[in-house]
């Protein structure tokens, strides 16, 4: 009797936003599992990690960066689009360029990197993990750009999964708030309160690893991962 393995090797995983936050936690998780992480980010990741510096709000630059990274590490078996940004404030008080850059990074950057990686992921029967947010499930005041971009990532991912069924694995990650620098630099009203329960990004990265190591033909379509005290869901 042939036994199907419960997991597959982690392989080479491209991580956007891999220099900090959830992306850095995914890089560490991939390396600890014996895989090869490779990073696309505006800042360099920790020492020893292959990377290309790129502004993901520029779709053409993002596509070129993927090709440069593949030249360094080879064809990816996984992609995690963890890069993200925000612009808090009422719509009328957030200037157009700032608002639209959130969408360019969070949505267009995700799409550009996925598009560039697809030929390689089809070869390797790899997996894409896109990163949305609990604010892809419900709107919040003073977060119109972020909500719009993350709702769009969720819709894009659902459509992508239907389009690539049987060829490339597609997982949507919906994380709650995490203990990262994402909230740094905000005014007090837009920071988590002193009683906020934020998840360890390493725990969320562990869930990503589970999605990436599913055997070919098995996929985790959508994951909600958060602190047990998270208030943004349900």
N, C-alpha and C positions, 0 to 999 in steps of 0.2 A: 504494500500500500504506500502510495506517495503522500508524504506529509508536507503540507504547505507551511513554510516558515511563518511565525507569528509577526515578525518584523523584517525589515530589510536594512542593510547598512545605510548609514547616514549620508555618505558621499560628500560632494562639494556643494556648499550652500551659499548663494549670494544673499546678502542681507543689506537692505537699504537702511540708512540711519544706524549703522552698526557701531558707531563711535560712542554712543551713550544710550542710557535708558533701556528700554526693552530690546532694542537692536543689539546693544552690547551684551545683554544677558543671553540673547540667542546665540551670538558669536561664542560666548563661553560654553554654552550648552552643547553646541555642535562640536567644538574642539574636545570637550570632555568625553563625548561619545565616540571619538575617534574620527570625526569628519574634518573637512577642510572648510573653514569659513572664509568668505571673501566679502569685502565691504565696499559699498557706494555711499559716500557721505561728504559733507562740506568740510569735516574735520577728520583727521587721521584716527583710526582705532588704536587699540593697545598694540604695543610692539609685537612684531612677528606675524601680524595678520595682513594678508594681501589686500590691497585696496586701491581705489581710484578716487581722487577728490573730484567732486562734481556738485553743481547746483541742480537739484532735481526739479526745480521749477522750469528749467529749460529742457523740453522734451528731446530735442535733437542732441543736446549734450549728454543727456541720460542714455540715449541709445548708443552713442559713441563710447561712453564709459563702460557699458556692458561688454562691448567688443574688446576693449582694452583689458578688462578684467578676465575675460575668457582666454585671452592670449597668455595671461599669467598663470591661471589655475586650471584651465580646461573647461569642458562643458559642464554646467551645473546639473546636479540631480535635484536641487531644491532652490526655491526662491522665497524669501520672506520680505515683504514690503513694510518695514517697521518705521520708515521715516515719516515724520509728521510735524505740523506746526499749527499755530492757532493765532487768532487776533480777537481778543475779548473786547466787548463794548457794544452799545446800541448801534444798529445799522447806520443811522445818520451820523454817527461820530467816528466810524471807521472809514478811512479814505479808500477810494476805489482800488488803488494799487495794492494796498495792504490786504484788503479783503480778497482780491482776486489771486494774490500770491498764495494764500492758504489753499485755495482750490487747485492752483497749479502744482503745488508740492504734493498735497494729499491725494488728489485724484489724477491729474495729468501725469505727475511723476510716477505714480503707481502704474498707470496704463502704459507709459513709455517703456518702463523697465520690463513689465510683463511681455509686451509685444516683442522687445528685443531678445528676451530669453526663450521665447516659445520654440523656435527651431531646435534649440539645444535640449529643452525639456521634453520635446516629442521624441528625440533620439534616445534619451535616457529613461523615458517613461517616468519623468520626475513629477514633483508636486509644487504647486504655488500656494503659499499661505499669505493672503492679503490681511491687512490689519485695519479694522473699522474701529468701533467704539460703542459703548452703550448709548452714546449720543447719535448713533446711526439707527437707533430704535425709537427714540423720542426726542423732541426738540427741547431746547433750553434757551431762556432769554439771554441776550447779549452773546450768543454763540452762533450767529447765523452762518458765518463762513465755515466754521468747523462742522456744524451739523449738516450743512448742504454738501460739503465734501465727503463726509463719512457716510451719509445716506447714499450718496452716489457710488462710493466704493462698494457698499453692500449690494446695490443693484447691479453694478458692473460684475461683481464676483458671481452672483447668482446666474447671470447671463453667460459668463465665461464657463462656469461649470457645465451648463447645458451644451455649450458649443464644443467643449473639449472632452466630453464624456467618452471614456474608453481610451483616451490618448494621453492626457495629462491630468494628474490629480489636482483638484482645486478645493481649498479649505478657506473659509472665512473665519477669522478670529475676531471676536467681540470682547475686548478687555475692559474691565472696569478701571478705576483709578489705581495708579501704581506709585510706589516710592521712588520717583525719578526726579530729574531736574526740569521736567516738563512744565511745572508750575512756577519755576524760578522767574524772577523779573516781573511778575504780575503785581498789580496793586492788591491790597489786602482783600478786597471784596471778591476777587477772582481766584483766591487761593483756597485750598481745602482748609476747613476749620480745624481747631486743635483736637477735636474728637473724631475727625475723619479716619476711617479705617481703610488704608491703602494696601494693595497687594504687593508682595515682594516680586519684582520683575523676574527673578529667577524661577519662581513658581509658574508664572505665565509662560516663560521660555520652555519650561518642561513640557507644558501642554503642546507648544509648537513642535517640539521634538517628536512627540507622539504622532502628530499629524504627518510629519515628514518621513517617518519610518513605517508607515502602514505598508503592508505588502501590496504589490501591484494588483490592481483590481478592487482594492478596498480603500475607501476614502472617508474621512471625517468631513462632512460638508460644512458644518458650522459649529463653532465652540464659543461659549460664554465662559470667561474665566475671570474671577474677581475675588476679593476678600469676602469672607463669609458675612461681614458686616456692611458690605457695599449697599449704599442707599439709592443708586441710580437704576437698579433693576430689582424686581419687575416694575 
